[in-house]
Amino acid sequence: MATSATTFDTSTAGLVIRPVQPSHGAEIEGVDLSKPLTDELRTAIRAAVLKYKVVFFRDQSLDDAGQAAFAANFGPLYTHPTTRHDAATKEVHAIAAKYDREYEKKLGRKLKAGDAYHTDTSWRLVPTWGAVLRDVNLPEVGGDTIWVDANLAYETLPDEVKQRLEGKYVTHDFTDSLALSGHEYPIVAHKVVRTHRETGQKILWVNFQQQPQILGIELAESRELLEEVLRQYKRPDLQARFSWRPGTVAFWDNRAAVHYAVRNYGDFPRELHRILIADEPLWTDL
C-alpha cells in the first residue's frame, strides 16, 4: 500500500536538510558521498529524495567511480543505450553541449528548446526511478537546472482538466535517438497521470522531448491538453531552479519530478555526468 511522503523520517543519521523551495527540493549537509554509507545514512537519504523529490549535496569530491558507488546504494545501475563516455564506469552518461551538437547534425534538426521539460528514460516500459548528476565542467554563470514538482503540477490543475486527462495515455517516442545509436525499442505510452507507487501521489508525467501525443482523442484536443500540461510545468511556483557550482551532486526521484536544463551559456563546453538507477517493474498503472 502506498504511503504519504510526509511519513518518511529524514531526521536521522545526523543530516542537516534545508528546503530550497516550499514545494520541493532540499540541500543536504553532513555526509561525504565519497565514503561508504551506513544503512542509517542510506535510509535517510532515500527518504529525503522521496519527500523532497530532488536533493542537492554541495562541496563533494567524486569521480565517476565514486559517483557510481554512491548511486549503487539505491538500486541496480542502468546503462543508457545512447551513452557516449570513455570512462571505465560504463553506467556514466556524459551530458555535454558537444554531444548535443553532434546529435543535431545526425538528426538533421535542432533540438527543441524552451519546452523540453522531460524525465529520463520515460520511453521504457519501466523507466529508471532515480538519477544522480554531478558537475564536471561548468560555465562561470548560467547552466541552471529546473525541477518541477509533478505532483503539485497535477494537484493545481483545474478540475475540468483533471477529468479530461483521467485515464488518458501519452506517447513517449525515443525511436529516432535510439536508431542513431543502433538500438530499437517500440514507442511506449504511459498514463498522463500516474500514481507513484511509494508515495501514492498523483504525478503529471509528460516528456516534451519525446514527441508526446495523447491517445484516443483528436490531435487538436491532444495539443490543447498538452499545452495545459506545459503551462503547469512552466509555473515558477511549481519549480525549484538550482545553480550549479563545483563539487555539486543532485539526486532526484525520476518518477515524481520533471526537469529542464537551461542552455544560456553560449558555446561554453558545459558537461555533467549522470547515472541512472533502475526501478522495479511494479508500477500500478502500466
N, C-alpha and C positions, 0 to 999 in steps of 0.2 A: 504494500500500500504506500502511495506517495505521502511524503511528509512535508510540512511547511518549511520554507527556507529559514524562517525565524527560529526554528527549533535547533539549528545547528550551533553547537557550542564552539566559539572561536576564542574563548578567553584563556585557554590553557597554553602550556608549553612556553610561557614567558614571552610571547609575541606581543608587539605593540602594533595595533591595527588602527589606521586613521582613514576614515572615509574621504574620498575625493569629491564626491557629489552626494546629495541627499538620496538619490535613487539607487546608485550602484557605483562600483569601483572603490578600491581601497589600496593604500600603501601599507606594506608590512615591514616592520623593523624587528631586529632581534634574532636574525638567523643568517648564517653563512651558507649559501647554497652550494658552495664548493665542497662542503663536508657532508658525510653521510647523515641522513635524517633519522632521528629516533622515531619510533612508532607514534609517540605523542605529537611530535612536530608534524609528521606526515598527516595525521588525522586532523590536526588543527588547520593546516594549510588547505587541505581539501575542503574542509568545512567552510573556510573563508571564501574559496572560489565559488562554492555553491551559493553562499549567502550574497556575496557582492558581485558575482558574475565575472569580474575581472580584477586581478590583484597585481600590484607592482612592487618590485624589490629594487632598491637603489644600492649603489656602491658595492656591487658584486664583482667578483673576479672569476669568470668562467670561460673556458674554451669549449670547443664543440663536444669533446668527450665529457666534460663536466656538465654541460647543458643536457646531454643525453642521459647521463646518470641521474640527474635531478628529475627529469621528466619520467624516467622509468619507475620512479617511486609510485606513480599514479596509474600505471597500466602498461600494456604492451605498446611499443613504439610502432608507428605506421610510416612506411616509406612511400612518399608520394610518387606516382609514376612519371611525373614531369621533372623530378628533382635533377638539378644540374649543379653538382658541387663535387670538388675533388678531394674533400676531406675523407679521412678514414672512417668517419661515422656516417654510414650511408643514409641514416634517417634525417640528417640535417639538410634542410632545404634553404638555399640562399635566395632571399628576396632582394633583388638588386635592379636598379634602373637599367643597367646594361642588358640584363636578360629580357626586360620588358621591350626594349628597342629591337632586340633580335627576334623576339616573338612577333612583334608587329610587322616586321619585314616578312617573315614567313607566312603570317596570316593574311597579309595584303591589306590591312586596315589598321587604324589607330584603335588602341584600347579605349573603351568607353570611360569617360571621366565625368565626375560630378554626381553620377547616380550609382556609382559602383559599390553600394553597400552590399556586403556579402558575408557568408560564413564558409568556413573551409570544408572541402570535400562533401558538400551537400549533394553532389552528383552521385554519390554512392548510396546504395540501399540502406546501409548502416554507416552514417558519417562518423568521423572521429569525434570524441567527446571533448578533448582538451587540446590546447595549443600552448607551447612555451616559446616565447620570442625574445631574442636579445640583440642588442646593438653590436655592430661590427665597425661600421664607418658612417658617421653622422655629419650632416651639414652643421655649420655654426648656428644657424637658426632655420626653423621650418621643419617639415617632415613629421608633423604630429600624426598620431593615430587616434581615431574616434571610435569608441564602442557605444552601441545603442542598447539600452535595456529593452529587449524584445518582449518581455512580459508587460512592462508599462506601455509599450507601443500598442499592444493589444488592448489592455485594460482601458486606455484613454480613447479608443475608437468610439465613434457614435454607435449606439445600439443597433441602428439600422444597418450600418456597415458590418458590424459583427454578425448579424443574421445572414447577410448576403455571403459572407465568407465561410460560414459554418459548413463543415463537411467538404469544402472545395479543395481540390488538389492543384498544385502548380508545378510546372516542369522545371527541371534542373539539367540543362543541356551543356555538357562539357566535351562533346564529341570532337569539336574542331581542335581543341588543345591536346586532347589525348591522341588524336590521329597524327598530329605533328611530332609527337614523341614515340610513335609506333605502337600505340595501345588502342584497345577498343573497349567500350563499355556502353550499354544501352542507355537511352535517355530515361531518367528516373523522374517520377512525380511524387512529391511529399505533400501532406496536408499543409495548407496555408497557415492554419492554426494548429500547432502541435501541443501535446501535453508532455511536459518534462517529467520523465519517469521517476526522478528522485525528489523533486520539489513539489510536483503536482501543479505547477504554474502553467498557464496557457501562454504560448510563445508565438508571436507573429514572425513567420520564418520564410522569407523570400530572398533569393540570391539574384541581385541585379547584374551580376557578371555573367549569368548563365541563361540568357535569353528566356526569361520567365514568361509563361503563358498559363493562365488559369483555365483548366479543362472543364468541358461540359457547358460552357456558355459562349455567347457570341464574342468575337475578337474585340469589338468595341467595348463591351462590358468588361472584358478581361483587362483591357488597357485602363479603363476608368478605375477599376478596383486596385490595380497595381499602382496607379497614381496616388490613391488613398494610402496605401502601404508606404510608399516612398515619402509622402508628406509626413507621415508619422516618424519615419527614420530620421528625417531632417530637422525635427523639432529640437532646439537646443536644450530644453528641459528634460529630454529623454537621453541626452548624450553625456558621455564622460570623455573629454578631449585631453589627451595625455601628451606632454612634451618629453621627448627622449633626451637623455644625457648619457655620457659614457658610464658603463657599469650598470645599466638598467636591464631588468628582466620583467617581462609581462607574462602572466599565466591566466588564461580565461577558459570559461565554460562555453564551448562552441555550440552547445545546444540551447543556450539561454541568451546569447548576445549576437548581434551582427556588428561588423566593423568596417571602417573606411580609412584608407591611407591617404593623407593629404599630400599631394605632389606639388609643392610650392617652392622647390629648392633648385629650380633650373636644371643645369646639366651636372650638378654635383653627383658623384657616384655613390649615393646612399646605399647602404647594404645592411640588412638584418638577417639573422639566421633563425629559422623556425623548426620546431619539432612537434609533430602531431602524436596524440595519444589515442589509441584505438578504443572504441566503445564495445560494449557487449550487445549482441543482437536481440535486445529486449524492449525496443520501442513499443509502446502500447498502441500506436496508431499507424503502423505500416500497412 
